[in-house]
Amino acid sequence: MEYITAKEAAEKWGISERRVQVLCKLSRIEGVQRLGKSWAIPKISLKPNDKRVIKRRQV
């Protein structure tokens, strides 16, 4: 299996490298592995859905 870095995944998915690291830490990406201080993300992984909550102002 081939792996990519968090930086490469960020470029591939159009999000920040820090957001990819957070997704890895939360186990939102299947098959991700921690290698020292870096993350190894399977090359075939898909970008997970954004489950962050948006607070809307009620009128």
N, CA, C and O atoms as a MOPAC input file, in Angstrom:
PM7 MOZYME 1SCF
protein

 N      0.84500 1    -1.17600 1     0.00000 1
 C      0.00000 1     0.00000 1     0.00000 1
 C      0.88900 1     1.23800 1     0.00000 1
 O      1.89800 1     1.29200 1     0.70300 1
 N      0.50400 1     2.22600 1    -0.79300 1
 C      1.26200 1     3.47000 1    -0.85900 1
 C      0.66000 1     4.49700 1     0.09100 1
 O     -0.55400 1     4.54200 1     0.29200 1
 N      1.52000 1     5.31200 1     0.66600 1
 C      1.09100 1     6.31900 1     1.63400 1
 C      1.52200 1     7.70200 1     1.16900 1
 O      2.49100 1     7.84900 1     0.42400 1
 N      0.78000 1     8.72200 1     1.62500 1
 C      1.13900 1    10.11000 1     1.37800 1
 C      1.20300 1    10.83500 1     2.71900 1
 O      0.70200 1    10.33700 1     3.72700 1
 N      1.81400 1    11.99700 1     2.72400 1
 C      1.93900 1    12.79000 1     3.94700 1
 C      0.70200 1    13.66700 1     4.13600 1
 O     -0.13400 1    13.77700 1     3.24000 1
 N      0.59800 1    14.27900 1     5.29100 1
 C     -0.51500 1    15.18600 1     5.56800 1
 C     -0.47400 1    16.37300 1     4.61000 1
 O     -1.52100 1    16.86000 1     4.18400 1
 N      0.70800 1    16.83400 1     4.27500 1
 C      0.84900 1    17.96000 1     3.35000 1
 C      0.33900 1    17.58600 1     1.96200 1
 O     -0.36100 1    18.37100 1     1.32300 1
 N      0.68300 1    16.40400 1     1.50200 1
 C      0.22700 1    15.94400 1     0.18700 1
 C     -1.29000 1    15.74800 1     0.17100 1
 O     -1.94900 1    16.08000 1    -0.81400 1
 N     -1.84300 1    15.21100 1     1.26000 1
 C     -3.29000 1    15.02500 1     1.36300 1
 C     -3.99800 1    16.37200 1     1.36000 1
 O     -5.05400 1    16.51300 1     0.74300 1
 N     -3.43300 1    17.35800 1     2.03800 1
 C     -4.02300 1    18.69000 1     2.08900 1
 C     -4.10000 1    19.30100 1     0.68800 1
 O     -5.11200 1    19.90000 1     0.32200 1
 N     -3.04400 1    19.14900 1    -0.08200 1
 C     -3.03500 1    19.66500 1    -1.44700 1
 C     -4.04900 1    18.91100 1    -2.31400 1
 O     -4.74700 1    19.51800 1    -3.12700 1
 N     -4.12700 1    17.60700 1    -2.14000 1
 C     -5.03700 1    16.76000 1    -2.91600 1
 C     -6.49800 1    17.11300 1    -2.62700 1
 O     -7.31500 1    17.15600 1    -3.54700 1
 N     -6.83700 1    17.36600 1    -1.35000 1
 C     -8.21400 1    17.60200 1    -0.92700 1
 C     -8.59400 1    19.07400 1    -0.86500 1
 O     -9.76900 1    19.39300 1    -0.68100 1
 N     -7.63500 1    19.97600 1    -1.01300 1
 C     -7.93100 1    21.40500 1    -0.99100 1
 C     -8.25900 1    21.95000 1     0.38300 1
 O     -9.06900 1    22.86900 1     0.51000 1
 N     -7.63300 1    21.38700 1     1.42500 1
 C     -7.80500 1    21.88200 1     2.78800 1
 C     -6.43100 1    22.11800 1     3.39400 1
 O     -5.41500 1    21.80100 1     2.77400 1
 N     -6.39200 1    22.66900 1     4.59800 1
 C     -5.10100 1    22.97200 1     5.22100 1
 C     -4.44100 1    21.70200 1     5.76100 1
 O     -5.10300 1    20.71000 1     6.06200 1
 N     -3.13300 1    21.76900 1     5.86900 1
 C     -2.36900 1    20.64700 1     6.42800 1
 C     -2.78000 1    20.39700 1     7.87900 1
 O     -2.87100 1    19.24900 1     8.31300 1
 N     -3.02400 1    21.46700 1     8.62200 1
 C     -3.43400 1    21.33300 1    10.02500 1
 C     -4.77100 1    20.61200 1    10.12800 1
 O     -4.95400 1    19.79000 1    11.02700 1
 N     -5.71000 1    20.89900 1     9.23000 1
 C     -7.01800 1    20.22300 1     9.25200 1
 C     -6.84500 1    18.73100 1     8.98300 1
 O     -7.53200 1    17.91100 1     9.59300 1
 N     -5.94200 1    18.37200 1     8.08500 1
 C     -5.67000 1    16.95300 1     7.80800 1
 C     -5.11400 1    16.28500 1     9.05800 1
 O     -5.49600 1    15.16000 1     9.37800 1
 N     -4.21900 1    16.96000 1     9.76600 1
 C     -3.65000 1    16.41300 1    10.99100 1
 C     -4.73200 1    16.18600 1    12.04400 1
 O     -4.71500 1    15.17600 1    12.74700 1
 N     -5.66300 1    17.11300 1    12.15100 1
 C     -6.77100 1    16.97300 1    13.10400 1
 C     -7.64100 1    15.78100 1    12.71900 1
 O     -8.03400 1    14.99700 1    13.58300 1
 N     -7.94400 1    15.63800 1    11.43600 1
 C     -8.74000 1    14.50700 1    10.97200 1
 C     -8.04000 1    13.18300 1    11.27900 1
 O     -8.69000 1    12.20100 1    11.63900 1
 N     -6.72400 1    13.15900 1    11.13600 1
 C     -5.95800 1    11.95300 1    11.46300 1
 C     -6.05500 1    11.65500 1    12.95400 1
 O     -6.28200 1    10.51200 1    13.35000 1
 N     -5.88200 1    12.68200 1    13.77700 1
 C     -5.92500 1    12.51300 1    15.22800 1
 C     -7.29200 1    12.00400 1    15.69000 1
 O     -7.37600 1    11.22700 1    16.64000 1
 N     -8.36100 1    12.44200 1    15.02000 1
 C     -9.71500 1    12.02800 1    15.37000 1
 C    -10.11200 1    10.69800 1    14.72400 1
 O    -11.25800 1    10.26400 1    14.84800 1
 N     -9.16900 1    10.05700 1    14.04000 1
 C     -9.40400 1     8.77600 1    13.34600 1
 C    -10.52500 1     8.86900 1    12.32200 1
 O    -11.31300 1     7.93400 1    12.17700 1
 N    -10.60200 1     9.98300 1    11.61700 1
 C    -11.63300 1    10.18300 1    10.60600 1
 C    -11.19400 1     9.67500 1     9.23100 1
 O    -12.00300 1     9.58800 1     8.30800 1
 N     -9.89400 1     9.33800 1     9.10100 1
 C     -9.36400 1     8.83000 1     7.84000 1
 C     -8.99000 1     7.37200 1     8.05100 1
 O     -8.19200 1     7.04800 1     8.93000 1
 N     -9.57100 1     6.49700 1     7.24000 1
 C     -9.32200 1     5.05400 1     7.39800 1
 C     -7.89200 1     4.68900 1     7.01400 1
 O     -7.36100 1     5.17400 1     6.01500 1
 N     -7.28200 1     3.83300 1     7.81800 1
 C     -5.96400 1     3.29900 1     7.52100 1
 C     -4.80600 1     4.21000 1     7.84500 1
 O     -3.66300 1     3.89200 1     7.51800 1
 N     -5.07400 1     5.34200 1     8.48300 1
 C     -4.00800 1     6.28800 1     8.81400 1
 C     -3.12200 1     5.70400 1     9.90900 1
 O     -3.60200 1     5.02500 1    10.81700 1
 N     -1.82000 1     5.97900 1     9.80800 1
 C     -0.86000 1     5.49000 1    10.79800 1
 C      0.04600 1     6.63200 1    11.22400 1
 O      0.37500 1     7.51700 1    10.43300 1
 N      0.43900 1     6.59500 1    12.48300 1
 C      1.35000 1     7.60100 1    13.02300 1
 C      2.77400 1     7.05300 1    12.91700 1
 O      3.06100 1     5.96500 1    13.41600 1
 N      3.65000 1     7.79500 1    12.27500 1
 C      5.05700 1     7.40800 1    12.15500 1
 C      5.90300 1     8.50300 1    12.79600 1
 O      6.25100 1     9.49300 1    12.15400 1
 N      6.22300 1     8.31100 1    14.05600 1
 C      6.96700 1     9.33400 1    14.78700 1
 C      6.10600 1    10.56400 1    14.96700 1
 O      5.08500 1    10.52000 1    15.65300 1
 N      6.51800 1    11.67100 1    14.34900 1
 C      5.74000 1    12.91100 1    14.41900 1
 C      4.89900 1    13.13800 1    13.17400 1
 O      4.19500 1    14.14300 1    13.08200 1
 N      4.95800 1    12.22700 1    12.22000 1
 C      4.24800 1    12.38700 1    10.95200 1
 C      3.08900 1    11.40800 1    10.83100 1
 O      3.01800 1    10.41100 1    11.55000 1
 N      2.18800 1    11.71000 1     9.91200 1
 C      1.06400 1    10.83200 1     9.61800 1
 C      1.27900 1    10.19800 1     8.25500 1
 O      1.71100 1    10.85800 1     7.31000 1
 N      0.97200 1     8.90300 1     8.16300 1
 C      1.02600 1     8.18300 1     6.88600 1
 C     -0.42100 1     7.88900 1     6.49500 1
 O     -1.11800 1     7.12700 1     7.16600 1
 N     -0.85600 1     8.50400 1     5.40000 1
 C     -2.24300 1     8.38400 1     4.95300 1
 C     -2.26400 1     7.54100 1     3.68500 1
 O     -1.52300 1     7.83700 1     2.74800 1
 N     -3.09600 1     6.49600 1     3.62900 1
 C     -3.17900 1     5.69200 1     2.41600 1
 C     -3.51200 1     6.57000 1     1.20100 1
 O     -4.39400 1     7.42700 1     1.26500 1
 N     -2.80400 1     6.34600 1     0.11300 1
 C     -2.97400 1     7.16300 1    -1.08200 1
 C     -4.40100 1     7.10300 1    -1.63600 1
 O     -4.86300 1     8.05800 1    -2.26100 1
 N     -5.09000 1     5.99700 1    -1.41000 1
 C     -6.44000 1     5.81800 1    -1.95700 1
 C     -7.53000 1     6.37600 1    -1.03800 1
 O     -8.71300 1     6.28100 1    -1.36500 1
 N     -7.15600 1     6.94900 1     0.09600 1
 C     -8.14000 1     7.48200 1     1.04600 1
 C     -8.92300 1     8.63000 1     0.43900 1
 O     -8.39300 1     9.43300 1    -0.32900 1
 N    -10.19800 1     8.68900 1     0.80000 1
 C    -11.06800 1     9.77500 1     0.36300 1
 C    -11.16100 1    10.82200 1     1.45300 1
 O    -10.99400 1    10.52400 1     2.63600 1
 N    -11.43000 1    12.05300 1     1.04200 1
 C    -11.59600 1    13.14100 1     2.00400 1
 C    -12.85200 1    12.87100 1     2.82600 1
 O    -13.92700 1    12.68000 1     2.25700 1
 N    -12.73500 1    12.85100 1     4.16000 1
 C    -13.92300 1    12.62300 1     4.99100 1
 C    -14.86200 1    13.82200 1     4.95000 1
 O    -14.43500 1    14.95200 1     4.71100 1
 N    -16.14100 1    13.56500 1     5.18600 1
 C    -17.13200 1    14.64100 1     5.24000 1
 C    -16.83200 1    15.56100 1     6.41000 1
 O    -16.31100 1    15.12900 1     7.43800 1
 N    -17.16600 1    16.82300 1     6.24300 1
 C    -16.94700 1    17.81700 1     7.28700 1
 C    -18.11600 1    17.76100 1     8.26300 1
 O    -19.23300 1    18.14400 1     7.91600 1
 N    -17.86500 1    17.28700 1     9.48300 1
 C    -18.92100 1    17.14500 1    10.48400 1
 C    -18.89100 1    18.26000 1    11.52100 1
 O    -19.55000 1    18.16400 1    12.55600 1
 N    -18.13200 1    19.31300 1    11.25100 1
 C    -18.11500 1    20.42400 1    12.19200 1
 C    -19.47700 1    21.09800 1    12.19400 1
 O    -20.13700 1    21.19300 1    11.16000 1
 N    -19.88600 1    21.56000 1    13.35400 1
 C    -21.20300 1    22.16600 1    13.52200 1
 C    -21.10400 1    23.66600 1    13.27100 1
 O    -20.21100 1    24.34600 1    13.77600 1
 N    -22.04000 1    24.15400 1    12.48400 1
 C    -22.10900 1    25.59200 1    12.23500 1
 C    -23.25800 1    26.12800 1    13.07700 1
 O    -24.40600 1    25.71100 1    12.92300 1
 N    -22.93200 1    27.05700 1    13.96700 1
 C    -23.96700 1    27.65100 1    14.80900 1
 C    -24.61900 1    28.79600 1    14.04100 1
 O    -23.95500 1    29.71900 1    13.57000 1
 N    -25.91700 1    28.70300 1    13.93400 1
 C    -26.66600 1    29.71800 1    13.22000 1
 C    -27.40200 1    30.59600 1    14.22200 1
 O    -27.90000 1    30.12000 1    15.24200 1
 N    -27.45700 1    31.85300 1    13.91900 1
 C    -28.15800 1    32.80200 1    14.76300 1
 C    -29.64500 1    32.69000 1    14.51500 1
 O    -30.09500 1    32.72600 1    13.36900 1
 N    -30.39700 1    32.55700 1    15.57100 1
 C    -31.85100 1    32.45000 1    15.43200 1
 C    -32.46300 1    33.83400 1    15.50100 1
 O    -32.06800 1    34.66800 1    16.31500 1
 N    -33.42000 1    34.05900 1    14.64400 1
 C    -34.05100 1    35.36900 1    14.55400 1
 C    -35.35400 1    35.38100 1    15.30100 1
 O    -36.03500 1    36.40600 1    15.33900 1

